Amino acid sequence: MRKRLPEFQSIIQVYAVIAMMFAGWTITAFLWKLSAWLLLLNLGEIFIIFSYAMVASFLESMIILLLLLIVCILLPARVLRDEFVVRGTILSVGLIGSLMVFVGSQMQFGIERGLLLLIAPFLVLILTAFLLQRASKLHRIRSVAVSFSDRAVVFLFVLVPLFAIASMYVILRNVS
Amino acid sequence: MPTLNRREFLKASAALMAGATFAGASRFLSSPDFQGTKKPNILMFVFDAMSARHLSLYGYDRETTPNLKKFAERASVYHNHYSGGNFTTTGTASMLTGLNAWTHRALNYRGMVDRNLTDRNLFRLIGNEYTRLAFTQNLWADILLNQFESDIDIHLPCDSYSHFIHSSIQPDDLPSDRRMAYYAFQDFINLRVDDPNAFPGSLLMSSSDLARALVPNRNHISDDYPRGLPTNYDYSYENTSVLDGVGGLVKHSLVQSEPYLAYFHLWSPHDPYNARNDFVGMFEQDLPLQAKARHPFSGGNHSENALRQFRREYDEFIADLDAEFGRLISDLERSGVLQNSYVIVTSDHGEMFERGELGHATALMYAPVTHIPLLISAPGQVSRSDFHSATSNMDLLPTILEIAGKEIPKWVEGRLLPGFGGTEDPTRSIFPMMGKDNAAFQPIKHATFVLIKKAYELIFYTGYPGHDDQFELYHLAQDPQELQNLFSKDITTASHMKDELLEAIHAANRNFEKR
C-alpha cells in the first residue's frame, strides 16, 4: 500500500495547493461578510464563525487530498502517482476551480439559470482534462504546476496552525 | 426466563400499586392544585409577519380570518397593538424581553439581544416552576431563543414538522453551540440559494447545496400547493403538519408537565405566500385601494399592479393559516387542554404592500408593518372584550408574569395590558423603530423611529445617506391609510410629538453610552 502512495514531500506540495485554494476562498468570503457582522457581533463571536469556517476548509481540503490519494492507490501509477506533483496540482486546481466557477456562477446569475450554471464548471473540467493530457508533453505546463505547488507550501506554515487552533476551538465548544 | 408463582405475583402487584399510589399522591400533594395556587398554562402563538391591517377580525374588507373572529368572541381583543420593530429580530426581542428596541439592541438582521441583558427574558422570569417550551420556524427568532437557551426546558429544532431541508448542515446539528452555529452555517458556510447576495464560506458544502437545489425534488412539490410548499427558505412545510404537530405536542406531552409556557412562533403568513389550493384565487376581486406614490426611502420599486397581486396572495395565505388555526383551537378545546390555559395570538411584525415597498424590513414604518394583532383568551372566558388604546408588544412580558403570579421587575419597559391589571391609557407613548443598518454597539443615529400617541403617528427618518432628516405625522383614526402628512399642518401636535420623540431617543442613547 505504502508503495502505491506518492512521496510525502509530493503530497505536501499538492495539499498546499488544495488548502490554499479552499482557505483563500473562505478568507475572501469572510472578509466580504466582515463589515456586516461588525454591526451585530463582537470580535469573540466573529472569531467563532471564522473557526467554524476554517474547520470546514480543513475538512474539505482533506477530502480532496484523500480523493487524489485513493486515485493513486486504485489506478496504475503512471496515471497519477508517478507525476503526483504535476498531475495532482493540475487536478486540484481544476476540480476546485470548477467548484469556484459553479458557485460563482450562482452568485453572479442566480439560481433561476438552473442547469445553465453547469456550463462554466464543465468548461473548466474540459480544460483540466486537456492540461492533464498535455502535461507529459509540454514542459511549460509541468514547470508552472511544479513551481506553483512549490511556492504554495509556504502557506502551510500559516494554514496548518490555523486549522489546528480552529479545530481545537470548535471541538471544545461542542464538547463542553 | 424467570417465572413468578402466585404469591410472588400478588406481592409484586401490591408493591406496584402502592408505588403508583404513592407517586400519584406525592405528585398531587406537591402540585399547585393541592396548595390552592393552581397556575394556568400559557400558550403563545406568534404568526410571523401577520399585519393587523389584513385581518377581517379588525375590519379588513376581505374575509381573511373567520376563525380568529370566532376565537375573539371569548377573548380580549387589542385593536391598536404595535410591535417594537418591523422585522423578526427587533419585534420578537421586544416581545420576549419587555424592552424597547433601543434598550435590548437587537436592531440588525439576525441580531441578538445585548449580551449583558440576556437574563431579561420571559422564560427566565416565569421561572422553572413552569415547563418552558419554545419552538420557532424562524431562524432569526431562534437566534434569540438560543440566547435564552438556559431558561428554556424544551427547545424544539426549527425544522420540526418540516418536509424538505435545503442546506446540508443546520444549526440544530450542533446542539451544544446552536447560537453560533447559526451564524457559522446559515449565515456563512452554507449557500442560501435564494439569497441574491450570497457569498458562501465553504466551496464543497455550498456546491453540494447548489447541486441539490438544481435537482428537482418531488418532496418540494405538491399538487395541493400550486405556488410551491410554504417555505422559510431553509425548510419547506405545510401549515397542516406544523399545526397538527403543535397540537399533538400540547395534547400529549405538555399536558403531563403543567403548568407550562409554550411559545410557538410559526413562519406563516410570512412570504412566500404559498397558500393551499383551496385558498388560491379566493380574493379575485380587487379592493378599492387608493394608489400611494413610491416613497423616497422605499427600497423597492414594485408597480401598483404587482403589489395588488402580492396583497391578494398574502391575504389568501392568511385565510389558509386562519383555517388551520381554527382547526387547532377546536381540537384543543375538544380535548379539554384549554380549560386551564391562556391562549395568546399575536405577531412579531406586519407586512406592507404600498409606496413601492413589498415586505416589512424597510425604512418605511407605516402602520401595516407595525400594527399587529393581539388576542388573549383566558380560561373559561365566554365573552369578548375590546381594548382600543395603544398597546405595545413589550406589554406581553409583564402581562404574562402577572398571569403566572410572578413579580414584574422594575426594569421592564412594557406595561400590564388593560384587562389584565393594566388600564387603558390614551396618552401612552409607544416607540417602534427600525435600525437595521445601525451598529448594535453604537448609539442609534441611522434609523426610522415612530411615536404612536393618542390617535397620532409621528415617523422620523434620520441618518439615511443622501437624505435630510424627515418627519411625517398622520392621524390614524381619521386617516388610517396614512395619506395626509400633517407635520406642517398640525404644528402644535407635530411640535409636541417631535420634542417627545427626540428627547426619548437622546435619553436612550445617553443610557446606552452610560451602560
Chai-1 contact restraints between the chains, C-beta under 6 A:
chainA,res_idxA,chainB,res_idxB,connection_type,confidence,min_distance_angstrom,max_distance_angstrom,comment,restraint_id
A,W25,B,L203,contact,1.0,0.0,6.0,A-B,restraint_1
A,T26,B,G201,contact,1.0,0.0,6.0,A-B,restraint_2
A,A29,B,F199,contact,1.0,0.0,6.0,A-B,restraint_3
A,A29,B,G201,contact,1.0,0.0,6.0,A-B,restraint_4
A,W32,B,F199,contact,1.0,0.0,6.0,A-B,restraint_5
A,L39,B,N108,contact,1.0,0.0,6.0,A-B,restraint_6
A,L39,B,A439,contact,1.0,0.0,6.0,A-B,restraint_7
A,L40,B,N108,contact,1.0,0.0,6.0,A-B,restraint_8
A,L40,B,G111,contact,1.0,0.0,6.0,A-B,restraint_9
A,L40,B,A440,contact,1.0,0.0,6.0,A-B,restraint_10
A,I48,B,M180,contact,1.0,0.0,6.0,A-B,restraint_11
A,I49,B,Y183,contact,1.0,0.0,6.0,A-B,restraint_12
A,I49,B,A184,contact,1.0,0.0,6.0,A-B,restraint_13
A,I49,B,F188,contact,1.0,0.0,6.0,A-B,restraint_14
A,Y52,B,A184,contact,1.0,0.0,6.0,A-B,restraint_15
A,A53,B,I189,contact,1.0,0.0,6.0,A-B,restraint_16
A,A53,B,G201,contact,1.0,0.0,6.0,A-B,restraint_17
A,A56,B,I189,contact,1.0,0.0,6.0,A-B,restraint_18
A,A56,B,S202,contact,1.0,0.0,6.0,A-B,restraint_19
A,E60,B,L204,contact,1.0,0.0,6.0,A-B,restraint_20
A,L99,B,L203,contact,1.0,0.0,6.0,A-B,restraint_21
A,L99,B,S207,contact,1.0,0.0,6.0,A-B,restraint_22
A,F102,B,S207,contact,1.0,0.0,6.0,A-B,restraint_23
A,V103,B,S206,contact,1.0,0.0,6.0,A-B,restraint_24
A,V103,B,S207,contact,1.0,0.0,6.0,A-B,restraint_25
A,Q106,B,L210,contact,1.0,0.0,6.0,A-B,restraint_26
A,M107,B,A198,contact,1.0,0.0,6.0,A-B,restraint_27
A,I111,B,V193,contact,1.0,0.0,6.0,A-B,restraint_28
A,I111,B,A213,contact,1.0,0.0,6.0,A-B,restraint_29
A,R173,B,D177,contact,1.0,0.0,6.0,A-B,restraint_30
A,N174,B,L174,contact,1.0,0.0,6.0,A-B,restraint_31
A,N174,B,S176,contact,1.0,0.0,6.0,A-B,restraint_32
A,N174,B,D177,contact,1.0,0.0,6.0,A-B,restraint_33
